[in-house]
Amino acid sequence: MKYISKLFLALTLLFLALWQLPWAYNFMTKEKPKHSFTLFSPLLKNFISNKVDEAGNLYSTDGENNYTKAETDSLLPFFHYRQLIQDGRFPDAVGTQKISPRHVQQTNFIFRSHPTDVNGPNLALYALLESKSGRVNLEMPSDLFRTTATGITFIDMKSNTINQKKSEEFTALLEKKGCQFPLSRINGNGTNRKEYDNGYLLVDKQQQLFQLKMVAGHPFVRKIEVPGSIELDAMFITEFRNRSMLAFVTDKQEQFYVITLPDYEMRKIQIPGFNAHKQQITIIGNLYAWTIHVKDALGSYYYGVDANNYQLYKQLRQTEKKKKKMWGIHFTSNLDNYMKIR
């Protein structure tokens, strides 16, 4: 018995050492990423990155030319439009198209996704907001819905009872539009911290794609045509201020798409690829061009994309020299929100 106790103690100490020592080493030797802030300039058709010189002064460069802060503001007018307005230098037009500060505000957007947003646990209870309430501010509903093998069910949160009439109404319209239960995937933004509501994207067991939202208390269902060669993977409802897009979508081949409005057309964004389960993405978009930043363990990839036809202007790769980490036992990962031994 004494031998077993000593063995158990030794194994426990070994386990703690394999867990805590690598964590402490990796934490103490972690270096701050040296990547600069980079945006695609639709005027230069090139990327501009912020740099710091030996004196500590901030300047910008496109790899060939250096620019002052004032020059950078003019080369990135959609990002620095507030500064240009303050300086009295906001342009009346870019190219042949006239622009205004309000137009810029309406068409600018920022989108971010991290692998933890896709790989994390799912409560499987969803809030469906009223998208046409007639009020300026959206209100949270008094019920939540869940999906089952035969439809969707609305549950009143206060009484914890099923709203049978509402559940049957929404399920019936989904089935009428061709939706086949059970659903394999669902995505939406169930919060009232937004200007409007686009509901949810649903994928049924036949890989058909639908939009579901509530309009004046009744269901609205729209089937979205998906080319037969596309096998859907991750989905992201957007709800940007300009209302020109419904969602971003990826497929199993790591291709990236946008669903445009009002035509509900799925259009491919011409970048080499994006894996929502392993890579994080940031899109800073404006009227003319998008800067797409895809980052993973190997480094950063920047893509300048035309905002109208989604063709690739230019790409830039910034590799990151990874410090070798000390091997050990870990319970968490930057790719998901689960706690487990790794």
Secondary structure, 3 states (H helix, E strand, C coil): CHHHHHHHHHHHHHHHHHHHHHHHHHHHCCCCCCCCCEEEECCCCEEEEEEECCCCCEEEECCCCEECHHHHHHHCCCCCHHHHHHHCCCCCEECCEECCHHHHHHHCEEEEECHHHHHCCCCCCECCCECCCCCCCCCCCCEEEEECCCCEEEEECCCCEECHHHHHHHHHHHHHCCCCCCCCEEEECCCCCCCCCCCEEEECCCCCEEEEEEECCEEEEEEECCCCCCCEEEEEECCCCCCCEEEEEEECCCCEEEEECCCCEEEEECCCCCCCCCCEEEEEECCCEEEEEEEECCEEEEEEEECCCCCEEEEEEEECCCCCCCCCCCCCECCECCCCCC
